[in-house]
Amino acid sequence: MSKILGLSLLIIGFLLTNSFLVSSLGLSVYVPEKYNEISAGERVYFEIDLKYPENPKRKDVELIYEIKNLKEETLIKAQALRAVETQASFIDFLITPKSMREDLYVIEISIFEYGKYLGRSSSTFHVIKEEEQSFEKYFYILFAGIVFIAIVVVIDLFRKRRDN
């Protein structure tokens, strides 16, 4: 009987001590729609929402930002230190390298509290062709408009000369 009681107390003690090790930290990262498609070399802005309800006082947490390709290769890595109480939301950014190819990329945020890993969240964004090509489109449209107006002016001048 005492063995069963001792084993029961050991199991209850184990469950109680391990329940304190469970963290209810909530971390999410979101890339706003405006920055879902960017050109290589531009900034990608992202919003971080951190909920840490079991944290009764202000603590410093370390955030590690990584941009990875779909092969899980890290292209950019940065870190930030933030003071957090029960919740925090903030916007941050990373500058993408000009060497990034047109593709889908993952921004991954990992959070640590005094070196202890607490969690990770990720979001995706696209790198598209540079904006210079859309500048060329606008140039051709503007050029076509100028040529059209010039043709109308020349036709009008010829018509007025003929009428005189």
C-alpha positions as CSV (number, residue, x, y, z in Angstrom):
1,M,0.0,0.0,0.0
2,S,2.8,2.4,0.9
3,K,4.4,1.7,-2.5
4,I,1.3,2.6,-4.4
5,L,0.9,5.8,-2.3
6,G,4.6,6.7,-2.8
7,L,4.3,6.1,-6.6
8,S,1.1,8.1,-6.7
9,L,2.8,11.0,-4.9
10,L,5.8,10.8,-7.3
11,I,3.5,10.9,-10.3
12,I,1.5,13.8,-9.0
13,G,4.7,15.7,-8.1
14,F,6.1,15.1,-11.5
15,L,2.9,16.3,-13.2
16,L,2.7,19.4,-11.0
17,T,6.4,20.4,-11.6
18,N,6.1,19.8,-15.4
19,S,2.9,21.8,-15.7
20,F,4.9,24.9,-14.7
21,L,7.3,24.3,-17.6
22,V,4.5,24.6,-20.1
23,S,4.4,28.0,-21.7
24,S,1.3,29.7,-23.0
25,L,3.2,32.1,-25.2
26,G,1.5,33.1,-28.4
27,L,3.7,34.4,-31.3
28,S,2.4,35.3,-34.7
29,V,4.0,37.1,-37.6
30,Y,2.1,38.7,-40.5
31,V,3.3,40.4,-43.7
32,P,0.8,43.1,-44.7
33,E,-0.8,42.8,-48.1
34,K,1.1,45.9,-49.4
35,Y,4.4,44.0,-48.8
36,N,3.3,40.6,-49.9
37,E,5.0,41.3,-53.3
38,I,8.2,43.2,-53.3
39,S,11.2,43.7,-55.6
40,A,14.7,42.4,-54.6
41,G,16.5,45.0,-52.6
42,E,13.4,46.5,-51.0
43,R,12.2,46.4,-47.4
44,V,9.8,43.7,-46.3
45,Y,7.7,44.9,-43.4
46,F,6.1,42.5,-41.0
47,E,3.9,42.7,-38.0
48,I,4.7,40.7,-34.9
49,D,2.0,39.9,-32.3
50,L,3.2,38.5,-29.0
51,K,1.0,37.3,-26.2
52,Y,2.6,36.2,-23.0
53,P,-0.2,36.1,-20.4
54,E,1.8,34.2,-17.7
55,N,4.4,36.9,-17.7
56,P,3.5,39.2,-14.7
57,K,6.3,41.8,-15.1
58,R,8.3,43.3,-17.9
59,K,10.9,41.0,-19.4
60,D,13.4,41.3,-22.2
61,V,12.9,38.8,-25.0
62,E,15.3,38.3,-28.0
63,L,13.7,37.9,-31.4
64,I,15.6,36.4,-34.2
65,Y,14.4,37.3,-37.7
66,E,15.4,35.0,-40.7
67,I,14.4,35.1,-44.3
68,K,14.7,31.7,-45.9
69,N,14.1,30.3,-49.3
70,L,11.9,27.2,-49.9
71,K,15.0,25.0,-49.5
72,E,15.3,26.3,-45.9
73,E,18.5,28.1,-46.6
74,T,18.9,31.3,-44.5
75,L,19.5,34.4,-46.7
76,I,19.2,37.1,-44.0
77,K,19.4,36.8,-40.2
78,A,18.9,39.7,-37.7
79,Q,18.0,39.9,-34.1
80,A,16.2,42.4,-31.9
81,L,15.7,42.8,-28.2
82,R,12.2,43.8,-27.0
83,A,10.7,44.5,-23.5
84,V,7.4,42.6,-23.1
85,E,4.8,42.3,-20.4
86,T,1.6,40.3,-21.1
87,Q,1.3,41.3,-24.8
88,A,3.0,43.4,-27.4
89,S,2.5,44.2,-31.1
90,F,5.0,46.0,-33.3
91,I,6.1,46.4,-36.9
92,D,9.6,45.7,-38.0
93,F,11.4,45.3,-41.4
94,L,14.3,43.6,-43.1
95,I,16.0,44.8,-46.3
96,T,16.1,42.0,-48.9
97,P,19.3,41.4,-50.8
98,K,19.3,42.6,-54.5
99,S,20.5,39.1,-55.4
100,M,17.2,37.5,-54.5
101,R,15.5,35.8,-57.4
102,E,11.8,35.9,-58.2
103,D,10.3,33.3,-55.8
104,L,8.4,32.7,-52.6
105,Y,10.3,33.3,-49.4
106,V,9.6,32.6,-45.7
107,I,10.2,35.1,-42.9
108,E,10.6,33.2,-39.7
109,I,10.7,34.7,-36.2
110,S,12.1,32.8,-33.2
111,I,11.8,34.1,-29.6
112,F,14.1,33.5,-26.7
113,E,13.9,34.6,-23.1
114,Y,17.4,34.8,-21.5
115,G,18.6,32.1,-23.9
116,K,15.7,29.8,-23.4
117,Y,13.8,29.0,-26.6
118,L,10.1,29.9,-26.3
119,G,8.6,29.6,-29.8
120,R,8.6,30.3,-33.5
121,S,6.3,31.7,-36.1
122,S,6.5,32.3,-39.9
123,S,4.9,34.0,-42.8
124,T,5.6,34.2,-46.6
125,F,6.1,36.8,-49.2
126,H,6.9,37.0,-52.9
127,V,9.8,38.6,-54.6
128,I,8.8,39.8,-58.1
129,K,10.6,41.4,-61.0
130,E,11.9,44.9,-60.5
131,E,9.7,47.9,-61.0
132,E,11.8,49.2,-63.9
133,Q,9.8,47.0,-66.2
134,S,6.5,48.7,-65.2
135,F,8.3,52.0,-65.6
136,E,9.0,51.0,-69.2
137,K,5.3,50.2,-69.7
138,Y,4.4,53.7,-68.5
139,F,7.0,55.2,-70.8
140,Y,5.5,53.5,-73.8
141,I,2.0,54.5,-72.9
142,L,3.1,58.2,-72.4
143,F,5.1,58.0,-75.7
144,A,2.1,56.6,-77.6
145,G,-0.1,59.4,-76.1
146,I,2.3,62.1,-77.3
147,V,2.5,60.6,-80.8
148,F,-1.3,60.5,-81.0
149,I,-1.6,64.1,-79.9
150,A,1.1,65.1,-82.4
151,I,-0.8,63.3,-85.2
152,V,-4.1,65.0,-84.3
153,V,-2.3,68.5,-84.2
154,V,-0.7,67.9,-87.6
155,I,-4.0,66.7,-89.2
156,D,-5.7,69.8,-87.7
157,L,-3.0,72.1,-89.2
158,F,-3.4,70.5,-92.6
159,R,-7.2,70.9,-92.5
160,K,-6.9,74.6,-91.5
161,R,-4.4,75.3,-94.3
162,R,-6.7,73.6,-96.8
163,D,-9.7,75.6,-95.6
164,N,-7.8,78.9,-96.1
